[in-house]
Amino acid sequence: MKMDFRSLANTKISSLTPYQPGKPVEELERELGITSSIKLASNENPLGPSPQALLAAQQALPHMHIYPDGACFELKQALSHFLSVKPEQLTIGNGSENVLELIVKAYLDPASNAVLSQYAFLTIQILVQSYGNIKMVPAREWGHDIDKMIAAIDDQTRLLFLVNPNNPTGTYTNENDFKRLMQSVPSHVLVIVDEAYSEYIAKTDYPDALKYLSEYPNLVITRTFSKIYGLAALRLGYAVSSPDIADILNRARLPFNVNTLASRAACAALMDHAHVKKSVQLNHQGMRQLEEGLQKMQLNYIPSIGNFITIDVENGAAVYQKLLHEGVIVRPLTAYSMPKHIRVTIGTAEQNERFLAALQKVCDTSSAKMKATESLWRHDH
């Protein structure tokens, strides 16, 4: 008798739609037999990691037979100095997704719920569905509707997630709205602010959530070393919170969840301010380059303050497939119920130019086919 192991699984897990990461370059080239492809799908830093971070990781290689420091002492000390917080306010994880999972696992159960905005980072939705219930709030102009999020809170709400800036839309919650949110949320509801892209921000009204920690003990901030620091392959993220919350999260954390290479590289990356500055400048220049190119093509896009831009191409899945054949990997957003859109990482000037040329070619081809179809239809009718 064949056993149906799917039916034995936790229904909250078996009913989930798995997260689909950006397609690897190697996979594309293997499938299509092409070379020199570029990946603009996962919001990675096109400059790569800091040379200092690379050196630190290399120096740690001979010690791979030794278990890592489970307490992440050196990294916590570095982050404590860098952020001006106490080490006991920090929780370190295997990527910010791991930290988000610790939060959900520690504070959510089947009888409680979490408030989340439409179009917010899909991983959060998957995590919440695994442990509790979601109260999904409709977006406003692709961003978080703070008033509706506040109104969605009920007696069973334990968590409220604010992705700022939001992925995949690039929108952000300004400081006035953030203050209103924090003043309105009951003290028993944790507000988790995911700031994966905060280092790229130049907006004067973007809130520095760290400065509100002392005023709001229910505030938790999550960040990552995957984006501007270019350490995505090493998987490292962290949370900053009150010591009480950090204590709970660290109880939920499995031992050795952060490897030695990652922690050593992160300590070095924090100190390389020049690399961060160069990454920010490249991103701002690339954003202008893509916006100008899209405007020339008369394509609508969602204004973004991250290191990516989301574009309305009418049929995201079709354009994604056509761009693959041009050796350009982007991200279709069907999983976010945004079937008309693709999300594109800001790359180097050369990568951006290649993407724009490929998109122009794809759009011209689609337009020509559409006109030919319309002509045949008129002829037949």
C-alpha positions as CSV (number, residue, x, y, z in Angstrom):
1,M,0.0,0.0,0.0
2,K,1.4,3.4,-1.1
3,M,1.4,5.9,1.7
4,D,0.2,9.4,1.0
5,F,2.8,11.4,3.1
6,R,1.3,14.7,1.9
7,S,-1.9,13.8,3.8
8,L,0.1,13.1,6.9
9,A,1.7,16.5,6.9
10,N,0.7,19.6,8.8
11,T,-2.0,21.1,6.6
12,K,-0.6,24.6,7.2
13,I,2.6,23.4,5.5
14,S,1.1,21.2,2.8
15,S,-1.2,24.0,1.6
16,L,1.7,26.5,1.2
17,T,2.9,27.7,-2.2
18,P,6.7,27.4,-2.1
19,Y,8.8,30.5,-2.5
20,Q,10.4,30.7,-5.9
21,P,13.8,32.5,-5.8
22,G,15.4,34.2,-8.8
23,K,16.6,31.8,-11.5
24,P,20.4,31.1,-11.2
25,V,22.6,32.1,-14.2
26,E,24.0,28.6,-14.3
27,E,20.6,27.1,-14.6
28,L,19.5,29.4,-17.4
29,E,22.7,28.8,-19.4
30,R,22.4,25.0,-18.9
31,E,18.8,25.0,-20.1
32,L,19.2,27.3,-23.1
33,G,22.8,26.6,-24.1
34,I,23.7,30.3,-23.9
35,T,26.6,32.2,-22.2
36,S,27.3,35.6,-20.7
37,S,23.9,35.9,-19.1
38,I,23.2,38.5,-16.4
39,K,21.0,38.1,-13.3
40,L,18.9,41.1,-12.2
41,A,16.3,39.1,-10.3
42,S,17.3,38.9,-6.6
43,N,18.3,42.4,-5.6
44,E,22.0,41.5,-5.1
45,N,24.8,44.1,-5.0
46,P,26.3,44.1,-8.5
47,L,29.7,45.2,-6.9
48,G,29.8,42.1,-4.8
49,P,31.2,42.0,-1.3
50,S,33.7,44.3,0.2
51,P,37.3,43.2,-0.4
52,Q,37.8,43.4,3.3
53,A,34.9,41.0,3.9
54,L,36.4,38.6,1.3
55,L,39.8,38.7,3.1
56,A,38.1,38.1,6.5
57,A,36.2,35.0,5.1
58,Q,39.4,33.6,3.5
59,Q,41.3,34.0,6.7
60,A,38.6,31.9,8.5
61,L,38.8,29.0,6.0
62,P,41.5,27.0,7.8
63,H,39.3,26.8,10.9
64,M,36.3,25.2,9.2
65,H,36.6,22.1,11.4
66,I,35.8,24.2,14.5
67,Y,32.1,24.9,15.4
68,P,31.2,28.6,15.1
69,D,30.6,30.8,18.2
70,G,27.0,30.1,18.9
71,A,26.6,33.4,20.7
72,C,28.1,35.4,17.8
73,F,30.1,37.5,20.4
74,E,32.4,39.3,17.9
75,L,29.6,40.1,15.5
76,K,27.3,41.4,18.3
77,Q,30.1,43.6,19.6
78,A,30.6,45.0,16.1
79,L,26.9,45.6,15.5
80,S,26.5,47.1,19.0
81,H,29.2,49.6,18.2
82,F,28.0,50.3,14.7
83,L,24.3,50.7,15.6
84,S,24.8,52.2,19.1
85,V,22.7,49.5,20.7
86,K,23.5,47.0,23.5
87,P,24.6,43.5,22.5
88,E,21.7,42.0,24.5
89,Q,19.3,43.7,22.1
90,L,20.6,41.7,19.1
91,T,19.5,38.4,17.6
92,I,21.6,37.0,14.8
93,G,20.3,34.6,12.2
94,N,21.0,32.6,9.0
95,G,19.7,35.4,6.8
96,S,16.9,37.8,7.9
97,E,14.4,35.2,6.9
98,N,15.7,33.0,9.7
99,V,15.2,35.9,12.1
100,L,11.7,36.6,10.9
101,E,10.9,32.9,11.4
102,L,12.2,33.1,15.0
103,I,9.9,36.0,15.6
104,V,6.9,34.2,14.1
105,K,7.7,30.9,15.9
106,A,8.1,32.6,19.2
107,Y,5.0,34.8,19.2
108,L,2.4,33.3,16.9
109,D,0.2,30.3,17.4
110,P,-2.9,28.8,15.7
111,A,-5.2,31.0,17.7
112,S,-3.5,34.3,17.0
113,N,-2.9,36.4,13.8
114,A,-0.4,38.7,12.2
115,V,-1.3,41.9,10.2
116,L,0.4,42.1,6.8
117,S,0.1,44.4,3.8
118,Q,-0.8,43.2,0.4
119,Y,2.3,43.0,-1.9
120,A,4.6,42.7,1.1
121,F,7.6,40.4,1.0
122,L,6.2,36.9,0.3
123,T,8.4,35.0,2.7
124,I,6.6,36.7,5.6
125,Q,3.3,35.4,4.4
126,I,4.7,31.9,4.1
127,L,6.1,32.1,7.6
128,V,2.9,33.4,9.1
129,Q,0.7,30.8,7.4
130,S,3.0,28.1,8.8
131,Y,2.4,29.1,12.4
132,G,-0.8,31.2,12.7
133,N,-3.2,33.3,10.7
134,I,-2.9,36.3,8.4
135,K,-5.0,39.5,8.3
136,M,-4.1,40.8,4.9
137,V,-4.6,44.5,4.4
138,P,-5.2,45.9,0.9
139,A,-2.4,48.1,-0.4
140,R,-2.7,51.8,-1.2
141,E,-0.9,52.9,-4.4
142,W,1.2,49.7,-4.1
143,G,2.3,50.6,-0.6
144,H,1.2,50.0,3.0
145,D,-2.1,51.6,4.0
146,I,-1.2,52.5,7.6
147,D,-4.7,53.4,8.7
148,K,-6.2,50.2,7.4
149,M,-3.3,48.2,9.0
150,I,-4.1,49.8,12.4
151,A,-7.8,49.1,11.9
152,A,-7.1,45.4,11.2
153,I,-5.6,44.8,14.6
154,D,-7.9,42.8,16.9
155,D,-7.6,40.9,20.3
156,Q,-5.9,38.0,18.6
157,T,-3.3,40.0,16.8
158,R,0.3,39.4,18.1
159,L,2.4,40.7,15.2
160,L,2.3,43.5,12.6
161,F,4.8,43.5,9.8
162,L,6.0,46.7,8.1
163,V,8.3,46.1,5.2
164,N,10.1,49.4,4.7
165,P,10.9,50.0,1.9
166,N,8.6,47.3,0.6
167,N,9.8,44.5,-1.6
168,P,8.8,44.0,-4.4
169,T,7.1,47.4,-5.0
170,G,9.9,49.7,-3.7
171,T,7.4,52.0,-1.9
172,Y,8.0,53.2,1.6
173,T,6.3,54.4,4.8
174,N,7.3,57.9,5.7
175,E,8.1,59.1,9.2
176,N,4.8,60.7,10.0
177,D,2.9,57.5,9.1
178,F,5.4,55.4,11.0
179,K,4.9,57.6,14.1
180,R,1.1,57.3,13.8
181,L,1.5,53.5,13.5
182,M,3.6,53.2,16.6
183,Q,1.4,55.4,18.6
184,S,-1.7,53.4,17.6
185,V,-0.6,49.8,18.0
186,P,-1.4,48.2,21.3
187,S,1.7,47.4,23.5
188,H,1.0,43.7,23.3
189,V,1.4,43.7,19.5
190,L,4.9,43.4,18.2
191,V,5.7,45.7,15.2
192,I,8.3,44.1,13.0
193,V,10.0,46.6,10.6
194,D,11.9,44.8,7.9
195,E,14.6,47.1,6.7
196,A,16.5,44.9,4.3
197,Y,17.2,47.9,1.9
198,S,17.5,50.8,4.4
199,E,21.2,51.4,3.6
200,Y,20.2,52.6,0.1
201,I,17.7,55.2,1.3
202,A,18.3,58.9,0.6
203,K,14.8,60.2,1.5
204,T,14.7,62.7,4.3
205,D,11.3,61.5,5.5
206,Y,12.3,57.9,5.7
207,P,12.1,56.9,9.4
208,D,15.1,55.7,11.3
209,A,13.3,53.0,13.3
210,L,16.3,52.5,15.6
211,K,15.7,55.8,17.3
212,Y,12.3,54.7,18.4
213,L,13.4,51.5,20.2
214,S,13.7,53.1,23.6
215,E,10.2,54.6,23.3
216,Y,8.5,51.5,22.0
217,P,9.5,48.2,23.7
218,N,7.3,46.3,21.2
219,L,9.3,47.4,18.2
220,V,11.6,44.9,16.4
221,I,13.8,45.8,13.5
222,T,15.3,43.3,11.1
223,R,18.1,43.8,8.7
224,T,20.4,41.8,6.4
225,F,23.9,41.5,5.1
226,S,22.6,40.1,1.8
227,K,21.9,43.4,0.0
228,I,24.2,46.4,0.3
229,Y,27.0,44.3,2.0
230,G,26.9,41.7,-0.8
231,L,27.0,38.6,1.5
232,A,23.9,36.9,0.2
233,A,25.6,33.5,-0.3
234,L,26.7,33.5,3.3
235,R,23.2,34.0,4.7
236,L,23.3,36.5,7.6
237,G,20.7,38.8,9.1
238,Y,19.8,40.2,12.5
239,A,17.1,41.8,14.6
240,V,17.4,44.7,17.0
241,S,14.8,44.8,19.8
242,S,14.3,45.2,23.5
243,P,16.5,42.9,25.6
244,D,13.3,41.0,26.7
245,I,12.3,40.2,23.1
246,A,15.8,39.4,22.1
247,D,16.0,36.9,25.0
248,I,12.9,35.1,23.8
249,L,14.2,35.0,20.2
250,N,17.5,33.7,21.2
251,R,15.8,30.9,23.2
252,A,13.9,30.0,19.9
253,R,17.2,30.1,17.9
254,L,18.9,26.9,17.2
255,P,22.6,26.6,18.1
256,F,25.2,27.4,15.5
257,N,22.7,29.0,13.1
258,V,25.4,31.4,11.9
259,N,28.6,30.1,10.4
260,T,32.1,31.5,11.1
261,L,32.8,32.7,7.5
262,A,29.6,34.8,7.6
263,S,30.2,36.4,11.0
264,R,33.8,37.2,10.2
265,A,33.0,38.7,6.8
266,A,30.1,40.7,8.3
267,C,32.4,42.3,10.9
268,A,34.8,43.4,8.2
269,A,31.9,44.6,5.9
270,L,30.6,46.9,8.6
271,M,33.9,48.7,8.7
272,D,34.2,49.2,4.9
273,H,32.3,52.5,4.7
274,A,33.8,53.3,1.3
275,H,32.4,50.1,-0.3
276,V,28.9,50.9,1.1
277,K,29.1,54.5,-0.2
278,K,30.2,53.3,-3.7
279,S,27.3,50.8,-3.7
280,V,24.8,53.5,-2.9
281,Q,26.2,55.9,-5.5
282,L,26.1,53.1,-8.2
283,N,22.5,52.3,-7.2
284,H,21.3,55.9,-7.5
285,Q,23.0,56.3,-10.9
286,G,21.5,53.0,-12.1
287,M,18.1,53.9,-10.9
288,R,18.2,57.2,-12.9
289,Q,19.5,55.2,-15.9
290,L,16.6,52.7,-15.8
291,E,13.9,55.3,-15.1
292,E,15.1,57.4,-18.1
293,G,15.2,54.3,-20.3
294,L,11.7,53.2,-19.2
295,Q,10.3,56.7,-19.8
296,K,11.7,56.7,-23.4
297,M,9.9,53.3,-23.9
298,Q,6.8,54.8,-22.3
299,L,6.6,52.0,-19.8
300,N,5.0,52.6,-16.4
301,Y,6.9,51.7,-13.3
302,I,6.5,52.0,-9.6
303,P,8.8,54.7,-8.1
304,S,11.3,52.8,-5.9
305,I,13.8,53.8,-3.2
306,G,15.4,50.3,-3.0
307,N,17.9,48.7,-5.3
308,F,15.3,47.5,-7.7
309,I,12.4,48.8,-9.8
310,T,9.1,47.2,-10.6
311,I,7.8,47.7,-14.2
312,D,4.4,47.2,-15.8
313,V,5.0,45.2,-19.0
314,E,1.4,44.1,-19.5
315,N,2.3,40.4,-19.2
316,G,5.1,39.8,-16.7
317,A,5.4,36.0,-17.3
318,A,5.7,36.3,-21.0
319,V,8.2,39.1,-20.9
320,Y,10.2,37.2,-18.3
321,Q,10.4,34.2,-20.6
322,K,11.4,36.3,-23.6
323,L,14.1,38.1,-21.6
324,L,15.6,34.7,-20.6
325,H,16.3,34.0,-24.3
326,E,18.2,37.3,-24.4
327,G,20.3,36.1,-21.5
328,V,18.7,38.5,-19.0
329,I,17.1,37.1,-15.8
330,V,14.5,39.3,-14.0
331,R,11.7,38.5,-11.6
332,P,8.1,38.0,-12.7
333,L,5.6,38.9,-9.9
334,T,2.7,36.5,-10.6
335,A,3.3,35.0,-7.1
336,Y,2.4,38.5,-5.7
337,S,-0.8,38.7,-7.7
338,M,1.0,41.3,-9.9
339,P,0.8,39.4,-13.3
340,K,1.5,42.5,-15.4
341,H,4.8,43.4,-13.6
342,I,8.4,42.3,-13.5
343,R,10.9,43.4,-10.8
344,V,14.4,44.3,-12.0
345,T,17.5,44.7,-9.8
346,I,19.6,47.8,-10.4
347,G,22.9,46.6,-11.9
348,T,26.0,48.1,-13.2
349,A,25.7,50.7,-16.0
350,E,26.5,48.0,-18.5
351,Q,24.0,45.5,-17.1
352,N,21.3,48.2,-17.0
353,E,22.0,49.1,-20.6
354,R,21.8,45.5,-21.7
355,F,18.5,45.0,-19.8
356,L,17.0,48.1,-21.5
357,A,18.1,47.0,-24.9
358,A,16.7,43.5,-24.3
359,L,13.4,44.9,-23.0
360,Q,13.1,47.2,-26.0
361,K,13.7,44.3,-28.3
362,V,11.1,42.1,-26.5
363,C,8.5,44.9,-26.4
364,D,9.1,45.8,-30.1
365,T,8.6,42.1,-31.0
366,S,5.4,41.8,-29.0
367,S,4.1,45.0,-30.5
368,A,4.8,43.9,-34.0
369,K,3.0,40.5,-33.4
370,M,0.1,42.3,-31.9
371,K,-0.2,44.7,-34.9
372,A,0.0,41.7,-37.3
373,T,-2.7,39.9,-35.4
374,E,-4.9,43.0,-35.5
375,S,-4.3,43.3,-39.2
376,L,-5.3,39.7,-39.9
377,W,-8.4,40.1,-37.8
378,R,-9.5,43.2,-39.7
379,H,-8.8,41.4,-43.0
380,D,-10.9,38.3,-42.0
381,H,-13.7,40.5,-40.7
